[in-house]
């Protein structure tokens, strides 16, 4: 396996991987153990309990910093409106939510994970206010001090999300969630959809306790979240603004979020992140 040059590692960076992908996790753990990356973000994939316990054991066998990402709408988990994922069987939807959160907290406890990234979820047309109330109900039942609330794209396929801007996240947190995950491509998608300035939307996070970054790329002017490589030829994310922000917040980890089961992709993206940081960060100005 190709090894990165740690001298080119400019700030705190890690990679995302699914909990049901032990091979890629093991290879990323090797990079973490040699200092090439600083953390691994593990997306918790709900599985039957015996299998899930094995996943925890595999991950715990590596002495690396793990940040967890809770299951989301693709796994039947929708905190603000739980039954919307299965309206014909609301009991099943609630059971799925309960089980997924229990497994997430079980893994966080075992690994000593300092943070759990959380999506507020999606809502039906005309039910935005009900979604805010629904998320408050979710926190009443499942609140954990390790939660980091992540900003989402405005829409994804046929779904409309809540918690897409800084003011929405503050309202959703209800004074209880104390940290946020700033997803740069999600914010770019939202600004494109709303016709607002990406830089302006980013400025609104300036006074918030951001504890983690997510980074990938998006097509220029698109509002579709695709987790494209940073060096994708059709990418449009403003890296000068993004890297300037990261440079001014050196204590915050940045997770490169990809869905590949191929370590070579991660190696290439770590190199590209380092290159983009050095090219764009210095002199980016305040926001």
FILUM-490126 format. One record per residue (C-alpha): x, y, z. Coordinates in steps of 0.5 Angstrom, whole numbers, plus 500, padded with zeros to 3 digits. Layout:
% FILUM-490126
c1=X, c2=Y, c3=Z
...
% end
This chain:
% FILUM-490126
c1=500, c2=500, c3=500
c1=502, c2=507, c3=498
c1=504, c2=511, c3=504
c1=503, c2=519, c3=505
c1=509, c2=523, c3=507
c1=507, c2=526, c3=514
c1=511, c2=532, c3=513
c1=505, c2=534, c3=508
c1=500, c2=534, c3=513
c1=498, c2=541, c3=514
c1=492, c2=540, c3=519
c1=487, c2=536, c3=523
c1=484, c2=531, c3=517
c1=481, c2=524, c3=517
c1=477, c2=520, c3=513
c1=469, c2=517, c3=513
c1=468, c2=510, c3=513
c1=462, c2=505, c3=514
c1=462, c2=501, c3=520
c1=460, c2=495, c3=516
c1=467, c2=496, c3=512
c1=472, c2=493, c3=516
c1=477, c2=492, c3=510
c1=477, c2=499, c3=509
c1=477, c2=501, c3=516
c1=483, c2=497, c3=518
c1=487, c2=500, c3=512
c1=485, c2=507, c3=515
c1=487, c2=505, c3=522
c1=494, c2=504, c3=519
c1=494, c2=511, c3=516
c1=492, c2=514, c3=523
c1=497, c2=509, c3=527
c1=502, c2=512, c3=523
c1=500, c2=519, c3=524
c1=498, c2=520, c3=516
c1=491, c2=522, c3=518
c1=488, c2=524, c3=525
c1=481, c2=521, c3=526
c1=476, c2=516, c3=523
c1=469, c2=518, c3=522
c1=465, c2=511, c3=522
c1=458, c2=512, c3=520
c1=454, c2=507, c3=524
c1=450, c2=502, c3=519
c1=445, c2=498, c3=523
c1=446, c2=491, c3=523
c1=443, c2=484, c3=527
c1=446, c2=485, c3=534
c1=451, c2=479, c3=534
c1=454, c2=482, c3=527
c1=454, c2=489, c3=530
c1=458, c2=487, c3=536
c1=463, c2=484, c3=532
c1=464, c2=490, c3=528
c1=465, c2=494, c3=535
c1=470, c2=489, c3=537
c1=474, c2=490, c3=530
c1=474, c2=497, c3=531
c1=476, c2=497, c3=538
c1=482, c2=493, c3=536
c1=485, c2=499, c3=533
c1=488, c2=504, c3=537
c1=485, c2=510, c3=533
c1=481, c2=516, c3=535
c1=474, c2=515, c3=532
c1=468, c2=520, c3=531
c1=461, c2=517, c3=530
c1=456, c2=519, c3=525
c1=449, c2=516, c3=527
c1=445, c2=513, c3=522
c1=440, c2=517, c3=517
c1=434, c2=517, c3=513
c1=438, c2=512, c3=508
c1=437, c2=507, c3=514
c1=430, c2=509, c3=516
c1=432, c2=514, c3=521
c1=429, c2=521, c3=521
c1=429, c2=524, c3=528
c1=424, c2=530, c3=526
c1=419, c2=526, c3=523
c1=420, c2=519, c3=525
c1=414, c2=515, c3=522
c1=415, c2=519, c3=515
c1=420, c2=514, c3=513
c1=415, c2=508, c3=513
c1=408, c2=512, c3=514
c1=404, c2=505, c3=513
c1=408, c2=502, c3=519
c1=409, c2=507, c3=524
c1=411, c2=502, c3=529
c1=416, c2=499, c3=525
c1=419, c2=506, c3=524
c1=419, c2=508, c3=531
c1=423, c2=501, c3=532
c1=428, c2=502, c3=527
c1=429, c2=509, c3=530
c1=430, c2=506, c3=537
c1=434, c2=500, c3=535
c1=439, c2=505, c3=531
c1=440, c2=510, c3=536
c1=441, c2=504, c3=541
c1=447, c2=501, c3=537
c1=450, c2=508, c3=536
c1=450, c2=510, c3=543
c1=453, c2=503, c3=544
c1=459, c2=503, c3=540
c1=460, c2=510, c3=542
c1=461, c2=508, c3=549
c1=465, c2=502, c3=547
c1=470, c2=506, c3=543
c1=470, c2=512, c3=547
c1=468, c2=516, c3=541
c1=468, c2=524, c3=543
c1=462, c2=526, c3=538
c1=456, c2=523, c3=535
c1=454, c2=527, c3=528
c1=447, c2=527, c3=527
c1=442, c2=529, c3=522
c1=435, c2=532, c3=524
c1=432, c2=529, c3=518
c1=427, c2=531, c3=513
c1=419, c2=533, c3=513
c1=413, c2=533, c3=508
c1=411, c2=539, c3=505
c1=407, c2=544, c3=509
c1=410, c2=541, c3=516
c1=416, c2=545, c3=517
c1=414, c2=547, c3=524
c1=412, c2=540, c3=526
c1=419, c2=538, c3=524
c1=422, c2=543, c3=529
c1=417, c2=540, c3=534
c1=418, c2=533, c3=532
c1=426, c2=534, c3=533
c1=425, c2=537, c3=540
c1=421, c2=531, c3=542
c1=427, c2=527, c3=539
c1=432, c2=530, c3=544
c1=427, c2=529, c3=550
c1=428, c2=522, c3=549
c1=434, c2=521, c3=546
c1=439, c2=527, c3=548
c1=446, c2=525, c3=548
c1=451, c2=530, c3=550
c1=456, c2=528, c3=545
c1=451, c2=530, c3=539
c1=454, c2=534, c3=534
c1=448, c2=537, c3=529
c1=450, c2=537, c3=522
c1=447, c2=542, c3=517
c1=444, c2=538, c3=511
c1=443, c2=540, c3=504
c1=436, c2=543, c3=502
c1=433, c2=538, c3=498
c1=436, c2=531, c3=496
c1=432, c2=527, c3=491
c1=424, c2=528, c3=493
c1=426, c2=529, c3=500
c1=426, c2=536, c3=504
c1=431, c2=537, c3=510
c1=431, c2=541, c3=516
c1=437, c2=544, c3=519
c1=440, c2=547, c3=513
c1=443, c2=553, c3=515
c1=446, c2=556, c3=521
c1=440, c2=559, c3=524
c1=436, c2=553, c3=523
c1=441, c2=549, c3=527
c1=441, c2=554, c3=533
c1=433, c2=553, c3=533
c1=434, c2=546, c3=533
c1=439, c2=545, c3=538
c1=434, c2=548, c3=543
c1=440, c2=550, c3=548
c1=442, c2=543, c3=549
c1=446, c2=541, c3=543
c1=453, c2=544, c3=544
c1=456, c2=543, c3=538
c1=456, c2=543, c3=530
c1=458, c2=539, c3=524
c1=459, c2=544, c3=519
c1=459, c2=540, c3=512
c1=461, c2=545, c3=507
c1=458, c2=541, c3=500
c1=452, c2=541, c3=504
c1=452, c2=549, c3=505
c1=454, c2=550, c3=498
c1=448, c2=546, c3=495
c1=443, c2=550, c3=500
c1=446, c2=556, c3=498
c1=445, c2=554, c3=490
c1=438, c2=552, c3=492
c1=436, c2=558, c3=495
c1=440, c2=563, c3=491
c1=444, c2=566, c3=497
c1=452, c2=567, c3=497
c1=456, c2=561, c3=500
c1=460, c2=566, c3=503
c1=455, c2=569, c3=506
c1=452, c2=563, c3=509
c1=458, c2=560, c3=512
c1=459, c2=567, c3=515
c1=453, c2=565, c3=520
c1=457, c2=559, c3=523
c1=462, c2=564, c3=525
c1=460, c2=565, c3=532
c1=457, c2=558, c3=533
c1=461, c2=552, c3=537
c1=463, c2=548, c3=530
c1=467, c2=542, c3=532
c1=467, c2=538, c3=526
c1=468, c2=539, c3=518
c1=465, c2=535, c3=513
c1=469, c2=536, c3=506
c1=468, c2=533, c3=499
c1=466, c2=537, c3=492
c1=460, c2=538, c3=489
c1=458, c2=540, c3=481
c1=458, c2=548, c3=480
c1=452, c2=551, c3=481
c1=449, c2=544, c3=483
c1=444, c2=543, c3=489
c1=445, c2=536, c3=489
c1=450, c2=533, c3=494
c1=454, c2=527, c3=491
c1=460, c2=527, c3=495
c1=465, c2=528, c3=489
c1=472, c2=528, c3=489
c1=476, c2=534, c3=491
c1=479, c2=534, c3=484
c1=473, c2=533, c3=480
c1=473, c2=536, c3=474
c1=466, c2=539, c3=474
c1=467, c2=541, c3=482
c1=465, c2=548, c3=484
c1=466, c2=548, c3=491
c1=470, c2=555, c3=493
c1=476, c2=552, c3=496
c1=479, c2=559, c3=497
c1=474, c2=560, c3=502
c1=473, c2=553, c3=505
c1=481, c2=552, c3=506
c1=481, c2=560, c3=509
c1=476, c2=557, c3=514
c1=480, c2=551, c3=516
c1=486, c2=555, c3=517
c1=483, c2=560, c3=522
c1=480, c2=554, c3=526
c1=486, c2=549, c3=526
c1=483, c2=545, c3=532
c1=477, c2=543, c3=528
c1=478, c2=536, c3=525
c1=476, c2=535, c3=518
c1=473, c2=529, c3=515
c1=473, c2=527, c3=508
c1=467, c2=524, c3=506
c1=467, c2=518, c3=501
c1=463, c2=512, c3=500
c1=468, c2=508, c3=496
c1=471, c2=501, c3=499
c1=478, c2=503, c3=496
c1=483, c2=505, c3=500
c1=487, c2=508, c3=494
c1=481, c2=513, c3=493
c1=482, c2=516, c3=500
c1=490, c2=516, c3=499
c1=489, c2=521, c3=493
c1=484, c2=525, c3=496
c1=488, c2=526, c3=503
c1=494, c2=528, c3=498
c1=489, c2=533, c3=494
c1=486, c2=536, c3=501
c1=494, c2=537, c3=503
c1=495, c2=541, c3=496
c1=489, c2=545, c3=496
c1=490, c2=547, c3=503
c1=497, c2=550, c3=501
c1=494, c2=553, c3=495
c1=488, c2=556, c3=498
c1=489, c2=557, c3=505
c1=494, c2=563, c3=506
c1=491, c2=570, c3=506
c1=484, c2=568, c3=505
c1=482, c2=573, c3=509
c1=476, c2=573, c3=515
c1=469, c2=571, c3=514
% end
